[in-house]
Amino acid sequence: MQTIDHWIDGKPVEGTSGTYGPVTDPATGVQTTRVALASATEVDTAVAAARAAYATWGTSSLAQRTAVLFRYRELLDAHRDEIADLITAEHGKVHADGLGEMARGLEIVELACGIPQLLKGELSSQVATRVDVAAIRQPLGVVAGIVPFNFPAMVPLWMFPLAIACGNTFVLKPSEKVPSAAYRLAELAARAGLPDGVLNIVNGDRVAVDRLLAHPDVAAVSFVGSTPVARHIHATATANGKRVQALGSAKNHMLVLPDADLDAAADAAVSAAYGSAGERCMAVSAVVAVGATADPLIEKITERAAKIKIGPGGDPTSEMGPLITRAHRDRVASYVHGASAQGADVVLDGTDFTVEGKEEGYWIGLSLLDKVSVDSDAYRDEIFGPVLSVLRVDTYEEGVELINASPYGNGVAIFTRDGGAARRFQLEVEAGMVGVNVPIPVPVGYHSFGGWKDSIFGDHHIYGNDGVHFYTRGKVITTRWPNPEDAGVDLGFPSHR
């Protein structure tokens, strides 16, 4: 059976721990390969390679770094179909989704290609007599990224291109469920001319994660995943003196006002709730319908959901693929099975869905729950599957209060024709990313991605200017070239004169 190994110091490195994890095709349930799981010693090897490479990469010119990144961007563009196929084979999402995440990842590579503009410092001349003050930003050193299964190419590309553009070296820990895409990203980076040791990959589980969090040579950690793990990452890494950005769970709401275009709202709800089988941190999982909106909106959502084609991600006619594992499929189904007992109406139950000839795949259909209570499991938990809940409120104010009471504040959307209501919503809602008639408000690469409340731990969002600031630290330099007549001792407090 094929084995996915580590990538350390610019080359493949076989695992030495003797521990392997299965990599499965979710459409068939068949194990297709295995991945080496790193020991703490193997993590140390990768960090040592990154530390050695930093000695030269950290002082390399911006022109050298951007030359590599421009070549890398072209290689990624040329291989985007191939990488999308790798994503489909291990994650299960349809090929179009794989291409979509490659497009989003390329946005950040393109942002990193412009790093000279983003790293420009500041100079204040003549702040006092013959005194100038300059502010610059410098890299941190070795930084690490720990990424989830649901975007095996995009989320790594949100991290390491910007980190290495800033002069850092990087150790990436992909999800052991979907290792091939990240490995291919590293191979292409080497082809682009990235020096050995600047980008390293260690595959693994909690053993590898905990060693990265404790390693004294790792200066910062970026993470995307669930809130319990994000909280652990943040607490552990900061206790070890590291800078942390840890993005956690979400419960993304879509507030639909009575004046909204209900056809557009229904299209958006189906697309945002069921795309990629709901395995997106920005998926809409709760529609908050105001007034008499709920009944006609549910009817329109039901009509559209019935037409969605579910099948293997490699089938060009498929619009939605399977879930990542059997255990996750069963967990998602449990929320639908328990919904009635907690007061919801099960409008659509997709838990019995299967694909003929691929019955062992991790299949589930589309589920729609109405009259969901804020106290129910289906509402409180991040389901991370194709289950859409509808909650009913009487007024705009009640809807915003409901949304703001959620412990999560990742993404949120409002559907309305009323500009005043939309503007009010933007200012009143407690979430990091807001869409107005846009169901999945993921920012473009030159803005930053991140939520509020329990959806993020740490002070910086990911990519954009926040990403540049996270991967660098500021330094202020005060310079004076005195004249000979300025000599002499002065014990007074320095003044700007």
C-alpha positions as CSV (number, residue, x, y, z in Angstrom):
1,M,0.0,0.0,0.0
2,Q,1.2,3.5,-0.9
3,T,2.5,5.5,2.1
4,I,2.5,9.3,2.4
5,D,5.6,10.3,4.3
6,H,6.9,13.5,5.7
7,W,8.6,16.4,3.8
8,I,11.6,17.7,5.7
9,D,14.5,19.8,4.5
10,G,13.4,19.8,0.9
11,K,12.9,16.0,0.4
12,P,10.6,13.1,1.3
13,V,11.5,11.5,4.7
14,E,10.2,8.1,5.6
15,G,8.4,7.8,9.0
16,T,10.4,6.1,11.7
17,S,7.8,6.0,14.4
18,G,6.3,2.8,13.0
19,T,2.8,4.3,13.4
20,Y,0.5,4.8,10.4
21,G,-3.0,6.2,9.9
22,P,-5.5,5.0,7.2
23,V,-6.4,7.3,4.3
24,T,-9.8,6.4,2.9
25,D,-11.9,7.2,-0.1
26,P,-15.1,8.5,1.5
27,A,-17.2,7.6,-1.6
28,T,-16.4,3.9,-1.2
29,G,-15.2,3.5,2.4
30,V,-12.1,1.7,1.1
31,Q,-8.6,2.5,2.4
32,T,-6.5,3.8,-0.5
33,T,-3.2,4.6,1.2
34,R,-1.6,5.2,4.6
35,V,0.1,8.1,6.2
36,A,3.1,8.1,8.5
37,L,2.3,9.6,11.9
38,A,5.2,11.5,13.3
39,S,6.8,11.0,16.7
40,A,8.1,13.9,18.8
41,T,11.6,13.1,17.5
42,E,10.5,13.5,13.9
43,V,8.8,16.8,14.7
44,D,12.1,17.9,16.3
45,T,13.9,17.0,13.0
46,A,11.5,19.2,11.0
47,V,11.9,22.1,13.4
48,A,15.6,21.8,13.3
49,A,15.6,21.9,9.5
50,A,13.4,25.0,9.6
51,R,15.6,26.7,12.1
52,A,18.7,26.0,10.0
53,A,17.0,27.4,6.9
54,Y,15.9,30.5,8.8
55,A,19.5,31.6,9.1
56,T,19.6,32.5,5.4
57,W,16.0,32.8,4.4
58,G,15.2,35.2,7.2
59,T,17.8,37.6,5.8
60,S,17.1,37.0,2.1
61,S,16.0,39.9,0.0
62,L,12.4,40.6,-0.7
63,A,13.2,40.2,-4.4
64,Q,14.5,36.7,-3.8
65,R,11.4,35.7,-1.9
66,T,8.9,37.1,-4.4
67,A,10.8,35.5,-7.3
68,V,10.1,32.1,-5.7
69,L,6.5,33.0,-4.9
70,F,5.7,34.1,-8.5
71,R,7.1,30.9,-9.8
72,Y,5.1,29.0,-7.2
73,R,1.9,30.8,-8.2
74,E,2.4,29.7,-11.8
75,L,3.0,26.0,-10.8
76,L,-0.1,26.0,-8.6
77,D,-2.2,27.4,-11.4
78,A,-0.9,24.8,-13.8
79,H,-1.5,21.9,-11.3
80,R,-4.8,23.1,-9.8
81,D,-6.8,20.3,-11.5
82,E,-4.4,17.6,-10.2
83,I,-4.5,19.0,-6.7
84,A,-8.3,19.2,-6.8
85,D,-8.4,15.5,-7.8
86,L,-6.3,14.7,-4.7
87,I,-8.7,16.6,-2.6
88,T,-11.7,14.7,-4.0
89,A,-10.0,11.4,-3.5
90,E,-9.4,11.9,0.2
91,H,-12.0,14.4,1.3
92,G,-14.8,13.4,-1.0
93,K,-15.9,16.9,-2.1
94,V,-16.8,17.3,-5.7
95,H,-14.1,18.4,-8.2
96,A,-15.6,21.9,-8.6
97,D,-15.3,22.5,-4.8
98,G,-11.6,21.3,-5.0
99,L,-11.0,23.9,-7.8
100,G,-12.8,26.5,-5.7
101,E,-10.5,26.1,-2.7
102,M,-7.5,26.2,-5.0
103,A,-8.7,29.5,-6.4
104,R,-9.1,30.9,-2.9
105,G,-5.7,29.6,-1.9
106,L,-4.1,31.2,-4.9
107,E,-5.5,34.6,-3.8
108,I,-3.2,34.4,-0.8
109,V,-0.2,33.3,-2.8
110,E,-0.8,36.4,-5.0
111,L,-1.1,38.5,-1.9
112,A,2.3,37.1,-0.7
113,C,3.8,38.0,-4.1
114,G,3.2,41.6,-3.2
115,I,5.0,41.3,0.2
116,P,7.4,44.3,-0.5
117,Q,4.4,46.6,-0.5
118,L,3.0,45.0,2.7
119,L,6.3,45.1,4.6
120,K,7.1,48.8,3.8
121,G,8.2,50.5,7.0
122,E,7.7,54.0,8.3
123,L,10.1,56.9,8.7
124,S,9.6,60.1,10.7
125,S,12.4,62.5,9.9
126,Q,13.7,65.2,12.2
127,V,11.5,64.2,15.2
128,A,14.1,66.2,17.2
129,T,17.3,67.9,16.2
130,R,19.1,65.5,13.8
131,V,17.0,62.6,15.1
132,D,15.0,60.2,12.9
133,V,12.7,57.4,13.9
134,A,12.0,54.4,11.7
135,A,9.5,51.5,12.3
136,I,10.2,48.2,10.6
137,R,8.7,44.7,10.8
138,Q,10.9,41.6,11.0
139,P,10.1,37.8,10.8
140,L,9.6,35.7,13.9
141,G,11.7,32.6,13.0
142,V,10.2,29.1,12.8
143,V,6.4,29.1,12.7
144,A,3.9,26.3,12.5
145,G,0.5,25.6,11.0
146,I,-2.0,23.0,12.1
147,V,-4.8,22.6,9.6
148,P,-8.2,20.8,9.3
149,F,-9.5,18.1,7.0
150,N,-12.1,20.2,5.2
151,F,-9.8,22.4,3.2
152,P,-6.6,20.4,2.7
153,A,-5.1,22.9,0.2
154,M,-6.8,26.2,0.9
155,V,-6.1,26.5,4.6
156,P,-2.4,25.7,4.3
157,L,-2.2,28.3,1.5
158,W,-3.8,30.8,3.8
159,M,-0.8,30.3,6.1
160,F,2.6,29.4,4.8
161,P,2.9,31.6,1.6
162,L,2.5,34.7,3.7
163,A,4.6,33.4,6.5
164,I,7.6,32.6,4.3
165,A,7.1,35.8,2.3
166,C,7.7,37.6,5.6
167,G,10.9,35.7,6.0
168,N,9.9,32.9,8.4
169,T,10.4,29.2,7.9
170,F,7.4,26.9,8.3
171,V,6.4,23.5,9.7
172,L,3.0,22.3,8.5
173,K,0.9,19.6,10.2
174,P,-1.9,18.6,7.8
175,S,-4.9,16.6,8.8
176,E,-3.9,12.9,8.8
177,K,-7.2,12.2,7.0
178,V,-6.2,14.2,3.9
179,P,-2.4,14.4,3.6
180,S,-1.8,14.2,-0.1
181,A,-2.7,17.7,-1.2
182,A,-0.4,19.4,1.3
183,Y,2.4,17.1,0.3
184,R,1.9,18.1,-3.3
185,L,2.0,21.8,-2.3
186,A,5.4,21.2,-0.7
187,E,6.7,19.4,-3.8
188,L,5.7,22.2,-6.1
189,A,7.2,24.8,-3.7
190,A,10.5,23.0,-4.0
191,R,10.2,23.0,-7.8
192,A,9.6,26.8,-7.6
193,G,13.0,27.1,-6.0
194,L,12.1,27.4,-2.3
195,P,15.3,26.6,-0.4
196,D,15.4,23.3,1.5
197,G,14.0,23.6,5.0
198,V,11.9,26.7,4.5
199,L,8.7,24.6,4.2
200,N,8.4,21.3,6.0
201,I,5.5,18.8,6.5
202,V,5.1,16.4,9.4
203,N,2.0,14.2,9.2
204,G,0.6,13.1,12.5
205,D,-1.9,13.2,15.3
206,R,-2.0,14.7,18.8
207,V,1.6,13.6,19.5
208,A,2.9,15.8,16.7
209,V,0.6,18.7,17.6
210,D,1.6,18.7,21.3
211,R,5.3,18.7,20.4
212,L,4.9,21.7,18.1
213,L,3.1,23.5,20.9
214,A,5.9,22.8,23.3
215,H,8.9,23.1,21.1
216,P,11.1,26.0,22.2
217,D,12.2,26.9,18.6
218,V,8.6,27.4,17.4
219,A,7.8,31.1,17.7
220,A,4.1,31.1,16.6
221,V,1.3,28.7,15.8
222,S,-1.6,29.1,13.3
223,F,-4.6,26.8,13.7
224,V,-8.0,26.2,12.1
225,G,-10.4,23.6,13.5
226,S,-13.0,23.1,16.3
227,T,-13.3,25.4,19.3
228,P,-12.3,22.7,21.9
229,V,-9.1,22.1,20.1
230,A,-8.5,25.8,19.3
231,R,-8.9,26.5,23.0
232,H,-6.3,23.8,23.8
233,I,-3.9,25.1,21.1
234,H,-4.2,28.7,22.4
235,A,-3.8,27.8,26.1
236,T,-0.9,25.4,25.6
237,A,1.1,27.4,23.0
238,T,0.7,30.7,24.9
239,A,1.8,29.0,28.1
240,N,4.9,28.1,26.2
241,G,5.5,31.7,25.1
242,K,4.2,31.4,21.6
243,R,2.1,33.8,19.5
244,V,-1.1,32.1,18.5
245,Q,-4.0,32.5,16.1
246,A,-6.5,29.7,16.6
247,L,-9.7,29.8,14.6
248,G,-12.5,27.6,16.1
249,S,-16.1,26.5,15.5
250,A,-19.0,28.3,14.0
251,K,-22.7,28.5,14.0
252,N,-23.3,30.8,11.1
253,H,-26.8,32.4,10.9
254,M,-28.7,33.9,8.0
255,L,-31.3,36.4,9.0
256,V,-34.1,36.7,6.5
257,L,-36.4,39.8,6.7
258,P,-39.9,39.9,5.4
259,D,-38.9,42.2,2.5
260,A,-36.2,39.9,1.2
261,D,-36.2,38.3,-2.2
262,L,-37.2,34.8,-1.0
263,D,-36.1,33.1,-4.2
264,A,-32.6,34.6,-3.8
265,A,-32.6,33.7,-0.1
266,A,-33.7,30.1,-0.8
267,D,-30.9,29.7,-3.4
268,A,-28.4,31.1,-1.0
269,A,-29.6,29.0,1.9
270,V,-29.3,25.7,-0.1
271,S,-26.0,26.7,-1.6
272,A,-24.4,27.8,1.7
273,A,-25.9,25.0,3.9
274,Y,-25.3,22.0,1.7
275,G,-22.3,22.9,-0.4
276,S,-19.3,20.6,0.3
277,A,-21.8,18.5,2.4
278,G,-21.9,21.2,5.0
279,E,-18.3,20.6,6.0
280,R,-17.3,24.2,5.9
281,C,-16.6,26.5,8.8
282,M,-18.5,29.2,6.9
283,A,-21.5,27.0,6.1
284,V,-24.9,28.5,7.0
285,S,-26.4,26.1,9.5
286,A,-29.2,28.3,11.0
287,V,-31.7,30.4,9.1
288,V,-33.5,32.9,11.3
289,A,-36.8,33.7,9.6
290,V,-38.6,36.9,10.6
291,G,-42.4,37.1,10.8
292,A,-44.3,35.3,8.1
293,T,-41.2,34.5,6.1
294,A,-40.6,31.0,7.4
295,D,-43.3,29.0,5.6
296,P,-42.7,30.2,2.0
297,L,-39.0,30.2,2.5
298,I,-39.1,26.5,3.8
299,E,-41.2,25.6,0.8
300,K,-38.7,27.1,-1.6
301,I,-35.7,25.5,0.2
302,T,-37.4,22.1,0.0
303,E,-38.1,22.4,-3.7
304,R,-34.4,23.2,-4.4
305,A,-33.0,20.6,-2.0
306,A,-34.9,17.9,-3.8
307,K,-33.0,18.6,-7.0
308,I,-29.5,18.4,-5.6
309,K,-27.5,15.5,-7.1
310,I,-25.4,13.6,-4.5
311,G,-22.7,11.2,-5.7
312,P,-19.0,10.6,-5.9
313,G,-16.9,13.7,-6.1
314,G,-15.2,12.5,-9.2
315,D,-18.5,12.3,-11.1
316,P,-19.0,15.6,-13.0
317,T,-22.8,15.4,-12.4
318,S,-22.4,15.3,-8.6
319,E,-23.2,18.5,-6.7
320,M,-22.4,17.1,-3.3
321,G,-20.2,14.3,-2.1
322,P,-20.0,12.1,1.0
323,L,-18.8,13.0,4.5
324,I,-15.2,12.5,5.6
325,T,-15.6,9.4,7.8
326,R,-18.3,6.9,8.9
327,A,-18.1,8.1,12.5
328,H,-18.7,11.7,11.4
329,R,-21.6,10.6,9.2
330,D,-23.2,8.8,12.1
331,R,-22.7,11.8,14.4
332,V,-24.3,14.1,11.8
333,A,-27.3,11.7,11.4
334,S,-27.8,11.6,15.2
335,Y,-28.8,15.3,15.2
336,V,-31.6,14.6,12.7
337,H,-32.7,11.5,14.6
338,G,-33.0,13.4,17.8
339,A,-34.5,16.6,16.5
340,S,-38.2,15.6,16.9
341,A,-37.8,14.7,20.6
342,Q,-36.4,18.2,21.1
343,G,-39.3,20.0,19.5
344,A,-38.3,20.4,15.9
345,D,-40.2,19.5,12.8
346,V,-38.1,17.3,10.5
347,V,-39.1,18.6,7.0
348,L,-36.3,16.7,5.2
349,D,-34.5,13.6,6.6
350,G,-31.5,12.6,4.5
351,T,-30.1,10.1,6.9
352,D,-31.1,7.0,4.9
353,F,-29.5,8.2,1.7
354,T,-27.0,5.9,-0.1
355,V,-25.5,5.6,-3.6
356,E,-26.1,2.4,-5.5
357,G,-23.0,0.3,-5.9
358,K,-21.1,2.4,-3.3
359,E,-23.2,1.5,-0.2
360,E,-20.1,1.5,2.0
361,G,-19.4,5.1,1.4
362,Y,-20.1,7.7,4.0
363,W,-23.3,9.0,2.5
364,I,-25.9,11.2,3.9
365,G,-28.6,13.3,2.2
366,L,-29.9,16.8,2.9
367,S,-31.8,17.4,6.1
368,L,-34.0,20.4,6.9
369,L,-35.3,21.1,10.5
370,D,-38.0,23.6,11.2
371,K,-39.1,25.3,14.5
372,V,-35.7,24.5,16.0
373,S,-35.2,25.6,19.6
374,V,-32.2,27.5,20.8
375,D,-31.9,24.9,23.6
376,S,-31.7,21.9,21.2
377,D,-28.5,20.0,20.3
378,A,-29.1,20.7,16.6
379,Y,-28.8,24.4,17.3
380,R,-26.2,24.5,20.0
381,D,-23.6,22.3,18.4
382,E,-21.6,22.8,15.2
383,I,-23.0,19.8,13.2
384,F,-20.6,20.2,10.3
385,G,-22.8,18.3,7.9
386,P,-25.8,19.0,5.5
387,V,-28.3,19.8,8.2
388,L,-30.1,23.2,8.0
389,S,-32.1,24.5,11.0
390,V,-34.8,27.1,10.7
391,L,-35.6,29.3,13.7
392,R,-38.6,31.6,13.8
393,V,-38.7,35.1,15.3
394,D,-41.3,37.9,15.2
395,T,-39.0,40.9,14.7
396,Y,-35.6,42.0,13.4
397,E,-34.6,42.9,17.0
398,E,-35.5,39.4,18.2
399,G,-33.4,37.9,15.4
400,V,-30.3,39.9,16.2
401,E,-30.7,39.1,19.9
402,L,-30.9,35.4,19.1
403,I,-27.8,35.6,16.9
404,N,-25.8,37.6,19.4
405,A,-26.6,35.1,22.2
406,S,-24.7,32.4,20.3
407,P,-21.2,31.7,21.8
408,Y,-19.9,31.7,18.2
409,G,-19.4,34.7,16.0
410,N,-17.7,33.5,12.8
411,G,-19.9,34.5,9.8
412,V,-23.4,35.9,9.5
413,A,-25.6,37.1,6.7
414,I,-28.7,39.2,6.3
415,F,-31.1,39.0,3.4
416,T,-33.2,42.2,2.8
417,R,-33.9,44.9,0.3
418,D,-33.8,47.6,3.1
419,G,-30.5,49.4,3.1
420,G,-31.2,50.9,6.5
421,A,-31.8,47.5,8.1
422,A,-28.7,46.1,6.4
423,R,-26.5,49.0,7.7
424,R,-28.0,48.6,11.2
425,F,-27.3,44.9,11.1
426,Q,-23.7,45.3,10.1
427,L,-23.1,47.5,13.2
428,E,-25.2,45.5,15.7
429,V,-24.4,41.9,14.9
430,E,-21.6,40.3,16.9
431,A,-19.6,38.4,14.3
432,G,-16.3,38.8,12.5
433,M,-17.6,38.5,8.9
434,V,-20.9,39.9,7.7
435,G,-22.7,39.3,4.4
436,V,-25.5,41.5,3.0
437,N,-27.4,39.3,0.6
438,V,-24.2,37.2,0.5
439,P,-24.5,33.9,2.4
440,I,-20.8,33.0,2.8
441,P,-19.0,36.3,3.4
442,V,-15.4,34.9,3.1
443,P,-13.2,38.0,2.6
444,V,-10.9,38.3,-0.4
445,G,-7.2,37.8,0.2
446,Y,-6.3,41.4,0.9
447,H,-8.7,41.6,3.8
448,S,-8.5,39.3,6.8
449,F,-10.6,36.2,7.7
450,G,-11.7,35.5,11.3
451,G,-14.6,35.5,13.7
452,W,-15.4,36.8,17.2
453,K,-16.1,35.2,20.6
454,D,-15.5,31.4,20.7
455,S,-14.8,31.3,17.0
456,I,-11.2,32.6,17.5
457,F,-8.5,32.5,20.2
458,G,-5.7,35.1,19.8
459,D,-5.6,38.7,18.6
460,H,-5.0,38.3,14.9
461,H,-7.3,37.1,12.1
462,I,-5.8,35.1,9.3
463,Y,-4.2,36.4,6.1
464,G,-4.5,40.0,4.8
465,N,-2.9,42.7,7.0
466,D,-3.6,40.7,10.1
467,G,-1.6,37.8,8.7
468,V,1.4,40.0,7.9
469,H,1.3,41.4,11.4
470,F,0.9,38.0,13.0
471,Y,4.0,36.6,11.1
472,T,6.2,39.6,11.9
473,R,7.1,41.7,14.9
474,G,7.7,45.5,15.0
475,K,10.9,47.2,15.8
476,V,11.4,51.0,16.2
477,I,14.8,52.5,15.5
478,T,15.8,56.0,16.7
479,T,18.9,57.4,15.0
480,R,21.0,60.5,15.7
481,W,24.3,61.5,14.1
482,P,25.4,64.3,16.4
483,N,27.8,67.1,15.7
484,P,31.0,67.2,17.7
485,E,29.7,70.2,19.7
486,D,26.8,68.0,21.0
487,A,29.2,66.0,23.2
488,G,28.6,66.0,27.0
489,V,26.7,64.2,29.7
490,D,23.0,64.9,30.2
491,L,21.2,63.0,32.9
492,G,17.9,64.6,32.1
493,F,14.9,62.7,30.6
494,P,15.3,62.5,26.8
495,S,13.0,65.1,25.2
496,H,12.0,65.5,21.6
497,R,13.6,68.9,21.0
